[in-house]
Amino acid sequence: MSSVDDGVATKGLRVVRLDLARREIGRRRLEAGLADICHRTGLYGRDLAGTGLFDDRKLFALFFILYYPRFEPSSGFVALEGEGKGARVRGYCVGTPDSARQARSVRRMAPAILLRMAFAALFHPESFRVARRLVAGAKAGTATDPTWKDYPAHLHINVDPCLQRGGAGGRLIEAFEERMRELKAPGIQLHTSTENEKAIPFYRKRGYEVLSEGAPGHSLWPGFPDARDLAFCKRLSGADETRA
């Protein structure tokens, strides 16, 4: 789930790798900041708060963002505002250089997800219903994706809605791409939706092309019958030289 917007340079933000950000502000503050932005951009770039679609922020974060700071912190980046322990997370670009490996490793999140689902069943039934669909979809989608050969890396990027069109997204994705080159990934892919109209020009401007487009009628959220999944991809120049 990726949402970002384009714009001029943002002042006062530092792009920091996840593992270093965790050392600076602590795991709890880092994960809380990531979870907050993930939820506030979770409805095709819009805020999920107040919609009644998925009110359990912690469960939402367990599905969509918390794997990366816990298990691949050396691959992703955050935009931090301020210094030291009080710095705030204002955006992120997280992912992996190896989607096939991540698809296996993400099962390590299962205990935390299932425990939180039990809580949601009692206190957030709307979140529990969506979570059941996500779990069923994950079980059904265990086959290796043939596109991983050319584009083994993937990313998720979101920026605080208050700072969109400020250039943070561009700085984050550039840092992530450079990190993927260092880790010898020849290409990156990402998924968004035709409903996320702000994000699509951002990706195209940075050289991402449509890899595939899904059929309508499979939206995670009700009320979007025409929404279609879009997979974007980009070859990383210099990756072959890095591998050599």
C-alpha positions in Angstrom: 0.0 0.0 0.0 1.8 3.0 -1.3 0.8 6.6 -1.2 2.9 9.7 -1.8 2.8 13.0 -3.6 5.4 15.1 -5.4 6.7 18.6 -4.8 9.5 20.9 -3.9 12.3 20.2 -1.3 11.2 19.7 2.3 13.3 21.5 4.9 13.9 20.2 8.4 13.6 16.5 7.6 16.4 13.9 7.8 16.2 10.6 5.8 17.5 7.9 8.1 17.8 4.1 7.7 15.3 2.2 9.9 17.9 0.5 12.0 19.6 3.8 12.8 16.3 5.5 13.5 15.3 2.8 15.9 18.6 3.3 17.7 17.9 7.1 17.9 14.3 7.2 18.9 13.6 3.7 20.2 11.6 0.9 18.8 8.3 1.9 20.4 8.4 5.5 19.0 9.5 4.3 15.6 6.8 1.7 15.3 4.1 4.1 16.6 5.1 6.7 14.0 5.1 4.2 11.1 1.7 2.8 12.2 0.2 6.3 12.4 1.2 7.3 8.9 0.3 3.8 7.5 -3.3 4.2 8.9 -3.7 7.8 7.8 -2.8 6.9 4.2 -4.4 3.4 4.2 -7.5 4.1 2.2 -5.9 4.6 -1.2 -3.8 7.5 0.2 -6.6 8.8 2.3 -7.2 8.6 6.1 -8.9 5.5 7.4 -9.9 7.2 10.7 -13.6 7.8 11.0 -14.5 5.6 8.0 -15.5 2.6 10.1 -13.6 0.3 7.7 -10.6 -0.6 9.8 -10.4 1.1 13.2 -7.8 -1.2 14.8 -4.6 0.8 14.0 -2.3 -1.8 15.6 -3.7 -4.7 13.6 -3.5 -2.6 10.4 0.1 -1.9 11.1 0.9 -5.5 11.8 -0.4 -6.4 8.4 1.1 -3.6 6.4 4.2 -2.0 7.9 5.6 -3.5 11.1 7.3 -6.5 9.4 9.9 -4.2 7.9 11.3 -2.4 11.1 11.3 -5.8 12.9 12.8 -8.1 10.3 14.4 -5.9 7.6 15.5 -2.7 9.3 18.6 -2.3 7.2 16.7 -2.0 3.9 14.2 0.8 4.5 14.2 4.5 5.5 12.2 7.0 7.4 12.0 10.8 7.3 12.6 12.2 10.7 11.7 15.7 11.9 13.7 16.9 14.9 16.7 15.4 16.7 17.3 12.7 19.2 14.7 10.8 21.2 12.0 13.3 20.4 12.3 13.1 16.6 9.0 12.4 14.8 8.5 10.0 11.9 7.0 11.9 9.0 7.3 9.4 6.2 8.8 6.1 5.2 10.0 4.0 2.3 10.4 0.4 3.4 10.8 -2.9 1.5 13.1 -5.7 0.7 15.7 -6.6 -1.9 14.3 -10.1 -2.1 10.5 -10.5 -2.3 10.7 -14.3 -2.5 12.6 -14.4 0.8 10.3 -11.9 2.4 7.2 -13.9 1.4 8.6 -16.8 3.4 9.9 -14.6 6.3 6.7 -12.6 6.8 5.2 -15.7 8.4 7.1 -14.6 11.5 4.5 -12.0 12.0 1.7 -14.6 12.3 1.7 -14.9 16.1 1.4 -11.2 16.7 -1.3 -10.9 14.0 -3.4 -13.8 15.3 -3.2 -12.5 18.8 -4.3 -9.1 17.8 -7.1 -10.6 15.6 -8.5 -12.2 18.8 -8.7 -8.7 20.4 -10.2 -7.2 17.2 -12.9 -9.9 17.1 -14.2 -8.5 20.4 -13.6 -4.8 20.1 -13.2 -4.0 16.4 -15.4 -6.5 14.4 -15.0 -4.4 11.2 -11.3 -4.8 11.4 -11.5 -8.5 12.1 -13.6 -9.1 9.0 -11.1 -7.4 6.8 -8.2 -9.2 8.6 -9.8 -12.6 7.8 -9.9 -11.7 4.1 -6.2 -10.7 4.3 -5.2 -13.9 5.9 -7.2 -16.0 3.4 -5.6 -14.0 0.6 -2.1 -14.6 2.0 -2.7 -18.3 2.2 -4.0 -18.4 -1.4 -1.1 -16.3 -2.8 1.9 -18.5 -1.8 3.1 -19.2 -5.3 6.3 -17.6 -6.5 5.7 -14.5 -8.6 7.5 -14.8 -12.0 8.1 -11.0 -12.0 10.4 -11.4 -9.0 13.2 -12.6 -11.3 13.7 -9.2 -13.0 12.2 -7.1 -10.2 13.0 -8.9 -6.9 12.9 -5.9 -4.7 9.7 -4.2 -3.6 8.8 -1.1 -1.7 6.0 0.6 0.3 6.2 4.4 0.6 3.9 6.8 2.5 4.4 10.4 3.7 2.5 12.3 6.4 -0.5 13.9 4.6 0.5 17.2 6.2 3.9 17.1 4.3 2.9 15.7 1.0 4.0 17.8 -2.0 7.0 18.7 0.1 9.7 16.5 -1.5 10.0 14.0 1.3 8.7 11.2 -0.9 11.4 11.9 -3.5 14.2 11.8 -1.0 12.9 8.6 0.6 12.5 6.7 -2.7 16.0 7.8 -3.9 17.6 6.6 -0.7 15.7 3.3 -1.0 16.8 2.8 -4.6 20.4 3.5 -3.8 20.2 0.9 -1.0 18.7 -1.7 -3.3 21.7 -1.1 -5.7 24.0 -1.7 -2.8 22.2 -4.9 -2.0 22.5 -6.0 -5.7 18.8 -5.9 -6.6 18.4 -5.4 -10.3 14.9 -4.0 -10.2 12.1 -2.9 -7.9 8.3 -3.2 -8.0 5.5 -1.7 -6.0 1.7 -2.0 -5.9 -0.8 0.8 -5.7 -4.3 1.3 -7.0 -6.0 3.3 -9.8 -7.8 5.0 -6.9 -4.6 6.5 -5.6 -4.5 9.3 -8.2 -1.8 11.3 -6.4 0.7 8.5 -6.3 0.7 7.5 -10.0 2.3 10.6 -11.4 5.0 10.5 -8.7 6.0 7.0 -9.7 6.0 7.8 -13.4 8.1 10.8 -12.9 10.8 8.6 -11.3 10.9 6.1 -14.1 8.5 3.5 -12.9 6.4 1.8 -15.6 3.2 -0.2 -15.3 4.1 -3.9 -15.0 0.5 -5.2 -14.7 -3.0 -4.0 -14.1 -5.6 -6.0 -12.3 -9.3 -6.4 -13.0 -11.9 -4.3 -11.2 -14.0 -5.7 -8.4 -11.3 -6.9 -6.1 -10.9 -3.9 -3.9 -10.1 -4.5 -0.2 -12.5 -1.7 0.6 -16.2 -1.4 -0.1 -17.4 1.5 -2.2 -14.6 1.2 -4.9 -16.1 -1.1 -7.5 -13.8 0.2 -10.3 -10.5 0.1 -8.3 -7.8 -1.9 -10.0 -4.4 -3.0 -8.6 -1.5 -1.4 -10.4 2.0 -3.0 -10.3 4.8 -0.6 -11.2 8.4 -1.6 -11.9 11.8 0.0 -12.5 15.1 -1.4 -13.5 18.0 -0.1 -11.4 20.9 1.2 -13.4 24.2 0.4 -11.9 22.9 -2.8 -10.1 24.8 -5.1 -12.5 28.0 -3.2 -11.9 27.4 -3.4 -8.1 27.0 -7.2 -8.4 30.2 -7.5 -10.4 
